[in-house]
Amino acid sequence: MHTDLTQKDLKYIWHPFTQMKDYETDAPPLIIDRGEGIYIWDIDGNKYIDGISSWWVNTLGHCHPRLNAALKRQIDKIEHVLLAGFSHVPVIELAEKLIQITPPELAKVFYSDNGSTAVEVALKMAYQYWQQSNQPQKTKFIALKNSYHGDTLGSVSVGGIDVYHKLYKPLLFDIYQAEMPYPDSIETILKEHHKEIAGLIVEPLVQAAAGMLMYPTEYLTQFRKLCDKYDVLLIDDEVAMGFGRTGQMFAFEHAGIVPDIICLAKGLTAGYLPLAVTITTEQIYQAFYDDYDKFKTFFHGHSFTGNPLAASVAVENLKIFEEEKIIESLQSKIQCLKKNLEKFRNLDYVEDIRHIGMIGAVEFKENIGKNIYKEALKRGAVLRPLGKVVYFMPPYVITEEEIDRLTDIAVDAIKAALG
Ligand SMILES: Cc1ncc(COP(=O)(O)O)c(C=O)c1O
C-alpha cells in the first residue's frame, strides 16, 4: 500500500462525480499504474478487468500496440497547432475517413475536444443555422427526460436527470422536455411549438447515464419523421454509443435514418485522448458560408480543437476498425454477453435486465451499487454502478471466456453485497 501517494491524492485532488467524503472514508483510492487489453493494474500489482471501458471510452483495449505506435510517430512531428486558419495531416485524414463511414448527407466535420463540447457545438450550430436561414424565431430545443449530454451549461440545459441537473436550473436555458413514450410527447410539443423549435437532441437508443435505459429502435425512426414533418433539426448525440457500442458503427444505423447533426467523442480515439467532432450536412454548413462582413462565421473553437496527437490515434483507430473488421467481430461477443445476463435473472432484488450490443445492465429494486463496486474490486473487476443499475460495458477486445469471468465476478459481488 503506497500510503504516501494515497495521502497526496486525498490532499490535492477533487475527483469528478465523486462525493469526496465517501472517497476519503470508504476505501483507499485505486491508483492505477498500467493497462493492457481489458486489464488495468494498480500500483500494488493488483489486476482488474476494466468492466466499464474507463468511463465508456476504451474500445480496443488499453495500450494497444498500433495506437501506441501511431501516437509515438506523431509526437516527433508536431504535438499541437491551432486549427483556426491552420490545418494538419491527421485532422484531414480523419475528417475524410469520418465522412466516408457516415451517410453521404453528412459532409462537414467540426472539431472540438470532448463529448460536452461536441454537444455545445451542435446546439450553437443548430441555433445559428436558423438565425441565418430566415427563421430566427427557431431558438428552442426539445430534449428527452432522463437524457445526459455532458456537464457544460449548454449540455446540462438539455439534460434530464434531476440528481445531476436540477440544482443548476437558474443557470440554464429553457427547453421542452419530452416524456415517455417519447414520440407521442414530442409530437404534442411540436404540434404547438414547432415554429420556435430549432432542434431535437437525443441519445440514440440508450440513455446511458440515466442507468442504461433503452428505448425501441422505432422511436429513432419516429424522431426523424417528426423532425422532417415539423422542420426541426435532429441532433444525434453518439458520444457514448458511437464506434460500435450498440453493435453497429453508429446507433442511428439500426433505424436506417440520417440525423442532421451527430456528436462523437469517447471512442473516436479508442479512449486514448480527448477529441470530439460534430458532423453535419452541406445545407447547414452553407448557412454559415458568406463574406466575412455578413457575420455568419461560426465563432466557436477550443485551444485543443483537433489536436494532432489525438487525431493521429483516431485515424489509426478507424484503420483498425476497418482492417480487423471490429464490428463483425463483435457479433458473437454480443450474443455471449446476452446469454451471460441470464445469470442475474434469479438473483434477489433484480428489477430488470437490459441488453444491446456490448452493453448489459441489471437494474435492482434498491440502490446497492456502492457495495457491489467494492465487492467487485476485491474480486478483480471494475464495475461502477449507476445508482440501482449494475452494467457491463467492456472494451471490445474482451474474449467470450472473459465475459463469462466478468459476469461471474459480478454475480459473486452482488451476492456478497446483498449479504
Ligand atoms: C451521451 C453523452 N453525451 C455527452 C457526454 C459528455 O462527454 P464528455 O464526458 O466527454 O464531456 C457523455 C458522457 O458520458 C455522454 O454519455
The ligand as an SDF file (V2000), in Angstrom:
LIG
                    3D

 16 16  0  0  0  0  0  0  0  0999 V2000
  -24.3950   10.7190  -24.4840 C   0  0  0  0  0  0  0  0  0  0  0  0
  -23.3020   11.5470  -23.9050 C   0  0  0  0  0  0  0  0  0  0  0  0
  -23.1030   12.7910  -24.3930 N   0  0  0  0  0  0  0  0  0  0  0  0
  -22.1240   13.5800  -23.9310 C   0  0  0  0  0  0  0  0  0  0  0  0
  -21.2890   13.1590  -22.9240 C   0  0  0  0  0  0  0  0  0  0  0  0
  -20.2340   14.0670  -22.4120 C   0  0  0  0  0  0  0  0  0  0  0  0
  -18.9800   13.6600  -22.8260 O   0  0  0  0  0  0  0  0  0  0  0  0
  -17.6770   14.1640  -22.0680 P   0  0  0  0  0  0  0  0  0  0  0  0
  -17.6670   13.4720  -20.7370 O   0  0  0  0  0  0  0  0  0  0  0  0
  -16.5390   13.7410  -22.9430 O   0  0  0  0  0  0  0  0  0  0  0  0
  -17.7740   15.6380  -21.9300 O   0  0  0  0  0  0  0  0  0  0  0  0
  -21.4570   11.8780  -22.3910 C   0  0  0  0  0  0  0  0  0  0  0  0
  -20.5820   11.4040  -21.3170 C   0  0  0  0  0  0  0  0  0  0  0  0
  -20.7850   10.4020  -20.7020 O   0  0  0  0  0  0  0  0  0  0  0  0
  -22.4970   11.0550  -22.8920 C   0  0  0  0  0  0  0  0  0  0  0  0
  -22.7280    9.8340  -22.4030 O   0  0  0  0  0  0  0  0  0  0  0  0
  1  2  1  0
  2  3  1  0
  2 15  2  0
  3  4  2  0
  4  5  1  0
  5  6  1  0
  5 12  2  0
  6  7  1  0
  7  8  1  0
  8  9  2  0
  8 10  1  0
  8 11  1  0
 12 13  1  0
 12 15  1  0
 13 14  2  0
 15 16  1  0
M  END
$$$$
